[in-house]
């Protein structure tokens, strides 16, 4: 049996977002004299707080060098604070980055090294020092923060636009990919149909599902530059409110992965209360677009729910 070991998680599909983490640790002394030396800055090895703060900052930046599964990432902000309570030194470390993965381990690693540095500097004065309660206090950023956006069951439909698939000459993979990916975000009740690349049919289906109050209508296919690619032309006149930023975000995300993403002509917006998004027809294209937009785009439904509540 072959033993396969993956050292680093694939984060290529993730977004650059602001991510924060706060970790804490405690150093518990037994000697009042040692604590007094810390406060009075008379420890023979030097200023305990300043030396350990410097060590902690280095540890934060070097986390990926010593924790195998951690990704190297830019540290945009780091703060190390201390407080004392009787014989306990409380350590608080906060780290920020704008990147594709979080900084929880960086914050905890920083707190641990700060505590170890304090231990090393005080061990000649106190032989019974204890390091305790290294823990993550809070974190923010990334998709985990977006779970609160899914506050309702969203009715969705995935419509595949393809002459060859509708004629039974090819198998649909893109539409099924969309449905599978939506399920990750709790949208598991998607309707599904296949239609030809026909202007009138595309408009009719969009109008039909909007009249049935489907919250999310996703078209896949027909957003390119071939003569039969008419999905954007069919959908755009129906939109009551366009949301250009949705497809700008999708194209920007895709452009970092393939130079052809700029050729996609997808559009997005509301038809009445239905959010309509037109996706590329390729499996890789729809996969990248869903990764680019979800779950962030679901915030629109929270906004709409808030508007209805106010009214």
C-alpha positions in Angstrom: 0.0 0.0 0.0 1.4 3.3 -1.1 1.6 6.0 1.6 0.7 9.4 0.2 1.4 12.5 2.2 0.2 15.9 1.2 2.1 18.6 3.1 0.2 21.7 1.9 -3.5 22.2 1.2 -4.4 23.5 -2.2 -5.6 27.1 -1.7 -5.5 28.2 -5.4 -9.3 28.5 -5.5 -9.4 30.8 -2.5 -9.8 34.6 -2.5 -7.5 37.3 -1.1 -9.5 38.7 1.8 -8.7 40.5 5.1 -8.1 37.8 7.7 -7.4 38.4 11.4 -6.6 36.2 14.3 -6.0 36.7 18.0 -4.2 34.2 20.3 -3.4 34.3 24.0 -1.0 32.6 26.4 -0.2 32.7 30.0 3.2 32.4 31.9 2.6 31.6 35.5 5.4 32.3 37.9 6.0 31.0 41.4 8.4 33.7 42.6 7.2 37.2 43.6 10.8 38.3 43.3 10.9 37.2 39.6 7.7 39.0 38.9 9.0 42.1 40.5 12.2 41.9 38.4 10.1 41.7 35.3 8.1 44.8 36.3 11.1 46.8 37.4 13.1 45.7 34.3 16.0 44.3 36.4 16.1 40.8 34.9 19.8 40.0 34.2 19.0 38.9 30.6 17.3 42.2 29.8 13.8 43.7 29.4 11.6 40.7 29.3 8.7 42.3 27.5 10.8 43.9 24.8 12.9 40.8 24.1 10.0 38.5 24.0 8.0 40.8 21.8 10.8 40.8 19.3 11.0 37.0 19.4 7.2 36.8 18.9 7.3 39.1 15.9 10.0 36.9 14.3 8.0 33.8 15.1 4.9 35.1 13.5 6.8 35.9 10.3 8.7 32.5 10.3 5.7 30.3 11.0 5.7 28.6 7.6 9.4 27.7 8.2 8.7 25.5 11.2 5.1 24.3 10.7 5.1 22.1 7.5 1.5 22.6 6.5 1.5 26.4 6.8 1.7 28.5 3.7 4.1 31.5 3.5 2.0 34.6 3.7 2.5 38.4 4.0 2.1 39.7 7.6 0.4 43.1 7.2 0.0 43.8 11.0 1.1 42.2 14.2 0.5 43.3 17.8 1.9 41.7 21.0 0.6 43.0 24.3 1.2 42.1 27.9 -0.6 42.4 31.2 0.3 41.1 34.7 -2.0 39.8 37.3 -0.4 38.7 40.6 2.1 36.1 39.4 0.7 35.6 35.9 1.9 37.3 32.7 -0.9 37.5 30.1 0.2 37.5 26.5 -2.1 38.7 23.7 -1.0 38.4 20.0 -3.0 39.7 17.1 -2.1 39.2 13.4 -3.7 40.5 10.2 -3.1 39.7 6.6 -4.8 40.1 3.2 -4.3 36.6 1.7 -6.0 33.4 0.7 -5.7 31.6 4.1 -5.9 32.6 7.7 -3.4 33.5 10.3 -4.6 31.5 13.3 -1.4 29.4 13.5 0.8 32.5 13.1 -0.9 34.1 16.0 -0.7 31.0 18.2 2.9 30.4 17.2 3.8 34.0 18.1 2.1 33.6 21.5 3.9 30.3 22.1 7.4 31.8 21.3 6.7 34.9 23.4 5.9 32.6 26.3 9.0 30.4 25.7 11.2 33.5 25.6 9.8 34.7 28.9 10.5 31.3 30.3 14.1 31.3 29.1 14.8 34.8 30.4 13.3 34.1 33.9 14.4 30.5 34.5 17.5 31.6 36.5 15.1 33.5 38.9 12.3 31.0 39.0 12.6 27.2 38.6 8.9 26.5 38.6 7.6 28.6 35.7 4.5 27.2 33.9 3.3 28.0 30.4 -0.4 27.6 30.1 -3.5 28.2 28.0 -2.1 28.9 24.6 -5.3 29.3 22.6 -7.0 30.9 19.7 -9.4 33.6 21.0 -11.0 34.6 17.7 -10.5 34.8 14.0 -12.2 36.4 11.0 -12.1 36.5 7.3 -12.7 33.9 4.5 -15.7 31.8 3.7 -16.4 30.7 7.2 -17.6 34.2 8.0 -20.2 34.0 5.1 -22.2 31.1 6.6 -24.4 33.6 8.3 -25.4 34.9 4.9 -27.4 31.7 4.2 -30.4 32.6 6.3 -33.1 31.1 4.2 -33.7 28.2 1.8 -32.9 29.6 -1.6 -34.9 28.3 -4.6 -32.5 28.0 -7.5 -32.5 26.7 -11.1 -29.6 25.8 -13.3 -30.3 26.1 -17.0 -27.8 24.7 -19.5 -27.7 26.5 -22.9 -26.4 24.1 -25.5 -27.6 23.0 -29.0 -25.6 19.8 -28.9 -26.6 18.8 -25.3 -30.2 19.6 -25.9 -30.1 17.4 -29.0 -28.6 14.5 -27.1 -25.3 14.7 -29.0 -23.2 15.6 -25.9 -23.4 15.1 -22.2 -23.8 18.0 -19.7 -21.1 18.3 -17.2 -21.1 22.0 -16.5 -24.6 22.2 -15.2 -24.1 19.3 -12.9 -20.8 20.9 -11.7 -22.8 24.0 -10.7 -25.4 22.0 -8.8 -22.7 20.1 -6.9 -20.9 23.3 -6.0 -24.1 25.0 -4.9 -24.7 22.2 -2.5 -21.6 23.1 -0.6 -23.3 26.4 0.4 -26.6 24.8 1.4 -28.4 25.3 -1.9 -29.4 21.7 -2.5 -32.8 22.0 -4.1 -31.8 23.3 -7.5 -34.1 22.7 -10.5 -32.3 21.7 -13.7 -33.0 21.8 -17.4 -31.3 21.9 -20.7 -32.3 24.2 -23.5 -30.8 25.1 -27.0 -28.8 28.3 -27.7 -31.9 30.1 -28.7 -32.6 33.8 -27.9 -36.3 33.5 -27.5 -36.1 30.3 -25.4 -33.5 31.7 -23.1 -35.7 34.8 -22.5 -38.8 32.7 -22.0 -37.1 30.4 -19.4 -35.7 33.4 -17.5 -39.1 35.1 -17.4 -40.8 31.8 -16.5 -38.6 31.1 -13.4 -38.7 34.7 -12.3 -42.5 34.7 -12.4 -42.3 31.6 -10.1 -40.2 33.6 -7.6 -37.0 31.6 -7.9 -34.4 33.5 -6.0 -31.5 32.3 -8.1 -31.4 31.6 -11.8 -28.1 30.4 -13.2 -27.5 30.0 -17.0 -24.4 28.1 -18.1 -23.2 28.4 -21.7 -23.5 30.9 -24.5 -21.4 33.7 -22.9 -18.5 33.4 -25.4 -17.9 34.9 -28.8 -19.1 32.3 -31.3 -22.2 33.3 -33.4 -24.4 31.0 -31.4 -23.4 32.6 -28.0 -26.5 34.8 -27.3 -27.1 34.3 -23.6 -26.0 37.8 -22.6 -27.9 39.4 -25.4 -31.1 37.5 -24.3 -30.8 38.2 -20.6 -29.5 41.8 -20.5 -32.8 43.4 -21.8 -34.7 41.6 -19.1 -32.7 42.9 -16.2 -34.5 45.4 -14.0 -31.2 46.1 -12.1 -27.8 45.2 -13.4 -25.0 44.3 -11.0 -21.8 44.8 -13.1 -19.5 44.0 -10.2 -20.6 40.4 -10.1 -19.1 39.5 -13.5 -16.2 41.9 -13.0 -15.3 39.8 -9.9 -15.7 36.6 -11.9 -13.6 37.7 -14.8 -10.9 39.1 -12.5 -10.8 35.8 -10.6 -10.7 33.8 -13.8 -8.0 36.0 -15.4 -5.6 35.0 -12.6 -6.0 31.4 -13.8 -6.4 31.7 -17.6 -5.8 34.6 -20.0 -9.0 33.7 -21.8 -11.3 34.7 -18.9 -11.4 38.2 -20.3 -13.4 36.9 -23.3 -16.4 35.9 -21.3 -19.3 38.2 -21.8 -21.4 37.1 -18.8 -24.0 39.5 -17.2 -25.8 39.5 -13.9 -28.6 41.3 -12.2 -32.2 41.1 -11.0 -35.3 40.3 -12.9 -37.9 41.3 -10.4 -36.7 39.5 -7.2 -34.7 36.8 -9.0 -30.9 37.1 -9.2 -29.8 36.0 -12.7 -26.2 35.1 -13.4 -24.9 33.9 -16.7 -21.9 31.5 -16.4 -19.4 30.1 -19.0 -20.1 26.8 -20.7 -16.9 25.0 -19.8 -16.5 22.9 -16.6 -13.4 24.9 -15.6 -15.2 28.2 -16.4 -18.3 27.5 -14.3 -16.1 26.0 -11.5 -14.0 29.1 -11.4 -17.0 31.4 -11.5 -18.8 29.7 -8.7 -15.6 29.8 -6.6 -15.3 33.5 -7.4 -18.8 34.5 -6.5 -20.0 32.1 -3.8 -20.9 32.4 -0.9 -20.2 36.1 -1.2 -23.0 36.8 -3.6 -25.5 35.4 -1.2 -25.2 38.6 0.8 -27.6 40.0 -1.8 -30.4 37.8 -0.3 -29.7 39.1 3.2 -29.9 42.7 1.8 -33.2 41.9 0.0 -34.6 40.2 3.1 -33.7 43.4 5.1 -35.5 45.6 2.6 -38.6 43.5 2.8 -38.5 43.5 6.6 -38.2 47.3 6.6 -41.1 47.7 4.3 
